[in-house]
Every structure is written in C-alpha cells, then in structure tokens.
Amino acid sequence: MKVLIFPTRAEAETCMAAELLRTVSGQPDAVLGLATGGTMDRVYERLVSMALAQKTDFSRVRSFNLDEYWGIDADHPASYAHYMRTRLFAPLHMDAQLTCLPNGKAADPDEEARRYEASIAAAGGIDLQILGIGRNGHIGFNEPTSSLGSRTRIKTLTASTREANRCYFAEDETVPAFALTMGIGTILEARYCMLLATGTGKAQAVAAAVEGPLSAACPASVLQLHPRATILLDPDAASTLQLRDYYELVHPAGSEAIVPLPLASH
C-alpha cells in the first residue's frame, strides 16, 4: 500500500484527477470504477477541466459506479445516476451505453446485483477503481461487518451513513435505508485502486484502514491486501497516522520515490 500525503487537499484531489486522465490517455477504452459523494466533487471538476483542455476523448471509456440507492429513480436529484450525469458523463460526452450504475428501481435487487457483476466481468474487469472512505471505514456502501469477500448486493445503510447523506435530500424526503453496492471482493479485483480522503473527519477511518488490523470492522482495511493500492491524503486526514513520518520520508509532499541506482563496481 502506497500512502501519499500532500501539502493541501487540492493537490490530493488533483492527483486523483490526473491519474484518471493518464489512464484514459494511455488506454482510450479503459474500464473505470467510479465513486460519488462530496469527496469526488472537486476531483471530477478538475478532471473535466483537464480533459477538455487536453482534448482527451472519453467516448470509448466504460465505467461502473460503486453503488446506487435502492428505491429511487435514476432521475432523482439525489441519485448517483443523476450525480454522475451532471458532473462527469455529460461534460465529457461519455457514451451513455458505456456508463453503468446499479439500477435502484430494478424489480429484484438480487437479480440486479448478479447482472451488475456479470457486466463487470464481461467488460474484462476494472482497470482503475477510485474510492472514498466513510467515517466508519466503509468503501462503496460496504458498511462495517461486511464480508471481505462480498460481491455486489443490497446492503442496509447505517444511521451514521444516512445522516451523512441527509444533505442531498429534500427536508420532507426520507434518506433511503438500502443501497446496491459493489462488494469488497469485487473492488479487490480491480487492477489498481486509489482511495482519496481529506479532512480531520476521516482521520480515524484512514488510520484504521492503513495501520489497523485487517478487519470487517473497517472495510477499507482490505486494501492492505491489494497488490496495487494508493492512498491519497491531505495533512488533516493523515493527522492520526502513527507512521506518518515514514510515509513522508518515502514520498515527500506526495511525490514518487526515486530509488538511487547502485554504484558501479570497479
């Protein structure tokens, strides 16, 4: 696991946007695993700006989102389908046939979960999966005690998760109690995972994920098992890491490490 601590939140967000852009620039038909929520707002804003400036073509990109609320229509302002259309898919002119989210209004959630898993497999798997982290350590909507080998399925949301998302719904609306989410096992199959966390509110979850035991109590800790996982942090999110000095020694200001060449023998 690579831990990059940037001097500012903006630099951490820009790094994730730049990696998304680099992936698509090098592989125009890349399969992206996408996330939603407040953490991703500025990432997508930066990605759109950079992609338009560089005239990067996203028309062949296939994407799979982590999750969607169960029981709300894709046109609902608080749905993740609406979030993605307005913030990323439409601005980058992505092909609607290639942008995939779980269907929150499907007749059978179990069948929809199986269909979604099959679609990811048919696409050849995910090249780059981006992630946020909940204050309780969830990734996607895999709440604490989720199976570390789980697949896409319907999950009951915790009270704290629903409260955190209260701001996206009208005052007279009830925040959904269920969501369809990629499973932890599904996320682990992505070829590359990047998790972004900023702010002191995420510091304890980050410490548990990076330095705590591998545990279903902190679902994000499963990234310790991934062969290629990068954690992007600002100073606030990194504030409770015990080994922070070491991470900053290896990657000062979030930069890549430069390994010196061996001395030539004489």
ABEGO torsion letter per residue (X at the ends): XBBBBBABAAAAAAAAAAAAAAAAAABAABBBBBBBEAAAAAAAAAAAAAAAAAGBBAAABBBBBABBBBGBBAABAABAAAAAAAAAAAAAGBBAAABBBBBAABABAAAAAAAAAAAAAAAGEBABBBBBBBAAGBBEABBBGBBAABBBBBBBBBAAAAAAAAAABBAABBBBABBBBBBAAAAAABABBBBBBBEAAAAAAAAAAAABBBBAABAAAAAAABABBBBBBBAAAAAABAAAAAAAAABBGGBBBBBBBBBBBX
